[in-house]
């Protein structure tokens, strides 16, 4: 019980994020990559990863900041796509969309929502979520964090310039 009491702030943040994620995905349909809001992060063994710079947000809870960003991986690997598309609802799947939440120190992350996306830009599969904080030990995840942070800094710098 002490673990729950000691981490009640983080648990509260996760519930707020889950509600925010639901509102986010209900208010904004999934869409294919568009040059004006998506930034290529890098290649994986099965596809190309992009972040949506329009979805980058910060959340503050109990004095801690969290960086939230959505990333889409467009699948290219044909064997992977063939295996993935075996399900009736997944015959037109082309990518996955993941909403990441990073701690303010950039060492940990969780995936608050994950979906499969079809060629029409619609959700065709729910991969669930993993609210368990994990250490960033993957190069692509690290690039998602650093590029999202840089994009947020650029937006803030531009906003300050416009206020002058």
N, C-alpha and C positions, 0 to 999 in steps of 0.2 A: 504494500500500500504506500510505502514511502516513495517508491519510484513514481507512482501516479501523482502524488502530491508534489514531488520535486519537479515534474515535467508538465504540470497542468497548463502552463503558458504555451508550450509547444503544442500540446494536444488541442488547445483552443485555437491556435493559429491554423492547424490542419483542418479543423471543422470550418473555420471561416474561409479557408482556401477552397475546400470542397464545395461550399455553397457558391462562392465566387466563380468557380470553374463551371458549375452547372449553369449559372446565369450567363457566363461568357459564351458557352457553347450553344445555349438556347437562343441567344440574341445575335449570334454571328455564325452563319452557315459555313461549313468547311468550303474552301475554295482552292483551285489549283494555284500553282506558283505564279505570282505576278511580279514583274521587275520592280515596281515602285515600292513594295513593302516587304519583299523577301530578300534575304541575303544568303548566298551560298556559304556554307561552313566547311564542307569537305566531303570526301568520298569514304564510304564504308565498303565492306566486302560484298554488300548486296545492293547498294544504291548511293544516292547523293542526298546530303542533309542540308536543309535550309531553315533559317529562323524567320519568323514573321516579326519584323521590327515594329509593326503597329500593335502587337500584343504585349510588349515589354512593359511590365508594371513593377512597382515596389509595394510591399505591404509591411506595415509596422505593427507589431504586437508585443506588448510588455517590454518595450525598449529595444527589441530586436528587429532588424530589417531582413526581409526576404525578397529575392529577385524572382519574378515569375515571367516565363517566356514560353511560347509554343514553337515547336520544331516539327518540320515535316520531312520524312525520308521518302524520296521517290525511288521505288525499286527498279533496278535494271537487270539484276541477275535472273536469267530465264528459268533455271532449275528451281530457284526459290519461288518465283512467281507461279510456276506450274503447280508446285506443291501447295502453295497458299490458296490458289484458285479452285481447289478441288471441292470446297464447300459450295452449296447452291447459292447462298447469298454473297459469296466472295468471288464470283466468276469475273468480275470487272475491276477487282482491286488493283490499284496502282501505287498506293503509298500508305504510310501511317502518320498519324498526327499525335504528338505527345506534348502535354503541358508539364513543363519542369518547374520545380520550385527549388531555388538555391539558398543556402544560408548566407548571411551577410559577409562572412569571411571567405566564401567561395570554396570551402572544403567539402561540404556535404550537399546532397541533392535528394529529391524524391520525385517520382512521376505521379502527379495527382490525377491525371487522366490519360488514357491511350485509346486511340481509335484507328480502324482501318478505313481508308477513303477510296471510293471508286472513281472512275474516269469522269463522272459528272460532278465531282466535288462533294458528294454526299457520303455520310457515314454509313458504312456497310457492315461494320463489326466493332464490337466493344471489347477492347483488350483489358479493361479494368484499370486499376490503379495500384500503386505501391507507395504508400505513405511512409514506409520505413526509410529513414535517412541512411544514405549510402555515401561512402567516401568517393570523391571523384578520382577515379583511377583509369579512366578511358580518355584518350586524346580528343575524340569527337565531343564528348560531354564537356571537357575542359574548354574546347573551342566554342561550344554553345554558350557557356557561361561568360567567357571573356568577350566574345562578340556582342552578346546581349548587353553586358555592362558598358562596353564602348558605345553602342548605339544609344543607350539611355543617357550617357554623358553628353553625346553629340546633340540629342534632343534638348536636354537641359541647357546646353550652351547656346543653341539656336533660339530657344525661348527667351533666354536672358538678353540676347542681342536684339530681339524684336521688341522687348520692353523698353529699351533705351530710346 
